[in-house]
Amino acid sequence: MNIAIIGTGYVGLVTAACFAQTGQHVLCFDKDLRKITMLRGGTVPFHEPGLEALVVEGQASGHLAFRSSLRAGEGLERADVIFLAIGTPTGPDGRADLDDLLDCAGRLARILTRDALVVVKSTAPVGTCQRIQDVLDAQSPHTPRPRFVVASNPEFLAEARAVADFQHPERIVIGCEDEDACRVLQDLYAPFDPSGNRIRTMDVRSAEFAKYACNAMLAARLSMVNELACIAGQLDADMRSVCGVLGTDPRIGPHYLRPGPGYGGSCLPKDLRALMAMARDHGEPAYMLHSVEAVNVAQVQRLLDTILASLAYELEGRCIALWGLSFKAGTDDLREAPSLALARGLLGAGARVRAYDPVAGGAARARLPDAAFESCADPYAACEEADVLVVMTEWDEFRQPDFSRLARTLGAAMVFDCRNLYEAAQLRRHGLVHVELGQRPMLAAHPLPDALQKAV
């Protein structure tokens, strides 16, 4: 089967590489010539485990190719299925910006001279597929006009494990009301559904909504755990033990029960805002969605307040070490990363920030041009001159650090463990104070040892 994929971001490129591995002929289009040049050379322009090897393999086998020009004569007209994987960023009012997606539909209408199945992979509001259908039908200049079928096929890929998620999906959602088109997509996805129970077919609007519903539920769970952790901290309750209890309840389950600095990345924040905008447009108040976002936004401020309180409310001239900048381990994605929000707050309060991330350091430096922010070459270099360490991302290399070295290096001997990586007793043995999200500030909760009081 000949497949065209427009857009080579996380979604488009993973989709292309995985389909090519099954023997499909995949042609990718992206207007970013620099990105296309990198991909032709076998280099993926972002960090995603396992993806680069698939891209190299696909090109070597002749099943994967890249084009920078979306026009007639580039192979698009031979495609049996055309996937749209174009970004839909958040607009000023929270709505998803569909300009690029609809512009692409207009281009397709002018290029395609035969019937086509157009599949929307982009996360887009309910009704977008119909808008694309209208553009295709209205802007096609050809006679006779080709028959276009538009389907929804939302992605459910988590960054840092996107290849595995595509190859071994928990669900494959197909929104399509044309039986022939639906069968084409079912056949295309058959290699990824060996047991025949992962494909969920439904009407287009329900498929469009399903992606938003999933992300809203996940965001709500993360915000709920973070809010419970903050309450537990004020009550001197151990949230780790509490999460152990929550996870044994089959109605709740054990996943995503780790308090953290708040969700970030390219999906949850923008999709929640887009869903709230959809609700607003239809007169629904969406009280819980607004609360979920409010809790998430407040989480970084809570962390900043805890750091301030622990350092006697004086950050001027202090130095804070940050371990981890990407919004989660396994990716270099800094979009809506809590680490950047915290760094900006620390810098605004007069502190210096020395940070380390194994893949995102350079990109973070570009986003934080402040002279008081430094991206370091290794984690211990980031701790030099620092008063405290804040662990923001759960990279494996942070799980078993040299605590003795940290105790000798950190001026105030404090570790803010925002990913629940360490045990307080272990840090105490090395003379370090362990602080978790939700905990009451150290100076307010119980006095520090004399040696540490002098440090702060």
Secondary structure, DSSP 4 states (H G I P E B T S, - for coil): -EEEEE--SHHHHHHHHHHHHTT-EEEEE-S-HHHHHHHHTT--SS--TTHHHHHHHHHHHTSEEEES--STTSSGGG-SEEEE-----B-TTS-B--HHHHHHHHHHHHH--S-EEEEE-S---TTHHHHHHHHHHHH---SSPPPEEEEE------TTSHHHHHHS-S-EEEE-S-HHHHHHHHHHHGGG-TTS-SEEEE-HHHHHHHHHHHHHHHHHHHHHHHHHHHHHHHTT--HHHHHHHHHT-TTT-STT----S---SSSHHHHHHHHHHHHHHTT---HHHHHHHHHHHHHHHHHHHHHHHHTTT--TT-EEEEE--SSSTT----TT-HHHHHHHHHHHTT-EEEEE-TTTHHHHHHH---TTEEE-SSHHHHHTT-SEEEE-S--GGGSS--HHHHHHH-SS-EEEETT--S-HHHHHHTT-EEEETTPPPHHHHSPPPHHHHHH-
